[in-house]
Amino acid sequence: MTRVAIITSSDSGFRNERQDISGSVIQKIVEKNGYEVVHKIILPDELDVLCEEMKRIADNNIANLILTTGGTGFSKRDCTPEATEKIIEKKVPGIPEAMRMFSLQFTKRAMLSRASAGIRKETLIVNLPGSPKAVEECLEYIISELEHGISIMLGKSSECARK
């Protein structure tokens, strides 16, 4: 079973001024797809704080998948993609590209997403949008392929070709 950590990047959520709906949407979708949520946290939009938490999870093999929500827009405080890119060892650009492509069917504003994805050790990190609706659309779109990518990352599979 794939272990998942959910990180919500939100200053107002961290201060308990806003409910974390997007994190709950992520949890519902991953559990429905057979993943186990082992860690869930709300953090402020702080580069160093986000970096340290993602590194801690990956370096201690707490989860094989970190899904973040929030911090991918144009706000001065938005820094989730920068935190992700600062700590990853391999980029995985196809995941956020696919999410943007899919989301463009619903809103042109999808082109404004700065989401990133990558691998650190044996952990895949994927930045999801902050809006619950966009989180649901994007995660439902990519979830079926994540398990295969994680399996390859962990050395359990060696082929991407479909049989």
C-alpha positions in Angstrom: 0.0 0.0 0.0 1.3 3.4 -0.9 1.8 5.7 2.0 0.7 9.4 1.5 1.6 12.6 3.3 -0.7 15.6 2.7 0.7 19.1 3.1 -1.5 22.1 3.0 0.3 25.4 2.4 -1.9 28.2 3.8 -1.1 31.0 6.1 -4.8 31.4 7.1 -5.3 27.7 7.5 -2.2 27.5 9.7 -3.6 30.2 11.9 -6.9 28.3 12.1 -8.7 31.2 10.3 -9.8 28.9 7.4 -10.9 25.3 7.2 -8.6 22.9 5.2 -11.1 21.6 2.7 -8.6 20.8 0.0 -6.5 18.6 2.3 -9.7 16.7 3.1 -10.5 16.3 -0.6 -7.1 14.8 -1.2 -7.5 12.4 1.7 -10.9 11.2 0.5 -9.6 10.6 -3.1 -6.4 8.8 -2.1 -8.1 6.6 0.4 -10.8 5.7 -2.2 -8.0 4.6 -4.4 -6.4 2.3 -1.9 -3.6 4.6 -0.5 -2.9 5.1 3.2 -2.7 8.6 4.6 0.1 8.5 7.2 0.7 12.2 7.7 -1.4 15.3 7.3 -0.3 18.8 8.2 -1.1 22.5 7.5 1.9 24.8 7.2 2.4 28.5 6.6 3.5 29.7 3.2 7.1 29.7 4.3 9.8 28.3 1.9 12.1 26.9 4.6 9.2 25.4 6.6 7.9 23.6 3.6 11.3 22.5 2.5 12.1 21.0 5.9 8.8 19.1 6.2 9.1 17.6 2.7 12.7 16.6 3.3 11.8 15.1 6.7 9.1 13.0 5.2 11.2 11.8 2.2 14.5 11.3 4.1 12.8 9.3 6.8 10.8 7.3 4.4 7.5 8.3 6.1 5.6 8.4 2.8 6.2 7.4 -0.9 3.9 10.2 -2.1 3.6 13.7 -0.8 0.7 15.7 -2.1 0.7 19.4 -1.5 -2.2 21.8 -1.9 -2.0 25.5 -2.1 0.9 27.9 -2.7 1.1 27.4 -6.5 -0.3 30.8 -7.6 1.0 34.3 -8.1 0.7 35.6 -4.6 3.9 37.0 -3.1 3.6 34.4 -0.3 3.0 31.4 -2.7 6.2 29.3 -2.6 5.2 25.6 -2.8 6.8 25.0 -6.2 10.0 26.7 -5.2 10.2 24.6 -2.0 9.6 21.4 -4.0 12.2 22.2 -6.6 14.7 23.2 -4.0 14.7 19.7 -2.4 13.9 17.3 -5.2 16.6 15.2 -6.9 14.7 14.5 -10.2 12.0 16.6 -11.9 8.8 15.1 -13.1 7.4 17.8 -15.3 4.8 15.6 -17.0 2.5 15.4 -14.0 1.9 19.2 -13.6 1.8 19.6 -17.4 -0.9 17.0 -17.6 -2.9 18.6 -14.8 -2.7 22.0 -16.5 -3.7 20.5 -19.8 -6.7 18.8 -18.3 -7.7 21.8 -16.2 -7.7 24.1 -19.3 -10.9 22.3 -20.4 -12.6 23.9 -17.4 -10.9 27.3 -17.0 -8.3 29.3 -18.8 -6.9 30.3 -15.5 -5.3 26.8 -15.3 -2.4 28.3 -17.3 -1.6 30.4 -14.2 -0.7 27.3 -12.1 3.0 27.1 -11.2 2.7 23.5 -9.8 5.7 21.3 -9.9 6.5 17.6 -9.2 9.6 15.6 -8.5 11.3 12.8 -6.7 13.5 12.9 -3.5 14.9 9.5 -2.5 11.9 7.1 -2.7 9.2 9.8 -2.4 7.2 11.4 -5.3 6.1 15.0 -4.5 3.2 16.5 -6.5 1.9 20.1 -6.1 -1.8 20.3 -6.4 -3.9 23.5 -6.7 -5.4 25.2 -3.6 -9.0 25.2 -4.6 -11.0 22.1 -3.6 -12.7 21.9 -7.0 -9.3 22.1 -8.8 -7.7 19.6 -6.4 -10.5 17.1 -7.1 -10.3 17.5 -10.9 -6.5 17.3 -11.0 -6.0 14.4 -8.6 -8.8 12.3 -10.1 -7.2 12.8 -13.5 -3.6 11.8 -12.4 -4.3 9.2 -9.6 -4.6 6.2 -11.9 -1.0 6.7 -13.2 0.7 7.6 -9.9 0.8 4.1 -8.6 2.7 2.9 -11.7 5.2 5.7 -11.4 5.7 5.0 -7.7 6.1 1.3 -8.4 8.9 2.1 -10.9 10.5 4.6 -8.5 10.6 1.9 -5.8 12.0 -0.7 -8.2 8.9 -2.9 -8.1 8.2 -2.4 -11.8 10.6 -1.8 -14.7 8.4 -1.1 -17.7 6.2 1.8 -18.6 4.7 0.0 -21.7 1.2 -1.2 -21.3 0.5 -4.8 -21.9 
